[in-house]
Amino acid sequence: MASAASNRRRMKGEVIKTAMDKTAVVQVTRRFPHPVYKKYVTRMKKFYAHDEQNAATAGDQVIIEETRPLSKTKRWRILEIIGSAKGGSAA
């Protein structure tokens, strides 16, 4: 049973909005070289992530993990907060 959880995708991103109850909007930034011009391109995407304790605040660095559909738009959950918006590390 524990091995099934290891197959889920994980991403690192920044919380940009926490106005909803038990939901945080996480922005994931990825950089990749353009296939033709080889210049690095930055792309950002927003994900709705489940935050059961409303622990995340805007500006926090978090790791999100793929999960079953929790609502119409939520398919991710916050696994851990790795950097606090206040500058210190989260406990």
N, C-alpha and C positions, 0 to 999 in steps of 0.2 A: 504493500500500500504506500509506503514511503517513496518507493521508486517512481510512482506515477507523478508525484509532485515535482520530481527533478526534471521531467520532460517539459515543463511549462517555461515559456519565454519570460525573461526578466530584463528590465530596462532601468536605466538610471536617468532621473530627470529632476526638474524643479517644480515645486508647487507654485502655481500662479494665482489660484483662486480657491477659497474655502467657504463661500457664502452658503452653500447647500448643507443640509444636515447629513452627516456620515458620508459625504462625498467631497473629494478634492479633485481639482483639475490640474493635471501634471503635464508639463511641456517637456518633451524629449527632443533633444537636439542631436543630429547626426551629421558627420562630415565625411564626404567621400569624393574621390577624384572624378571629374567629368569624363565620360567614356571616350570622347573625341579630343577635347582640348587639354585634359589632364590638370586643369585648374581645380582646386578644392572648392566644393560647393557645400553650403550649409543649408540643411532642411530641418524645419521644426514641425512637430505634430503634437496635438493635444489629445490626452487620454483622460477619461473619467475613471477615477479609482475610488474604491470603497475604503473608507477610513472609519472603522467602528467606534473608536473612542474620540473622534474629532481631535486627534493629537497633532496633526500637521497644521502648520501655519504658512502663509504666503512667504516664499523665499527659501523654504526648507529644501534640502537636497534629499531625495527619497529613492528607494528601489521599489519598483512596482512589479507584480507578478500576474501573469495571465490566470484567469479563473473562469468558472462557468458564468453564463449571463446572469447578472444580478438585477438588471432593469433593462429598459429599452436601450440605453447607451452605455451602461457600466459593464465592462468585461475584464477589469483589472482590479487588484487590491494592493494597498500599500503594505509591503513586506516589512520595511524598516526605514526609519529616518536616520540618515547617515550624516547630515550636516544641518545645524540649526540656522535659522535666519538671523539669530542674534549674534552669530559669529562663533559660538562655542559648539562643541560636539554634543550630540544628543545622547542621553543615557539609556 
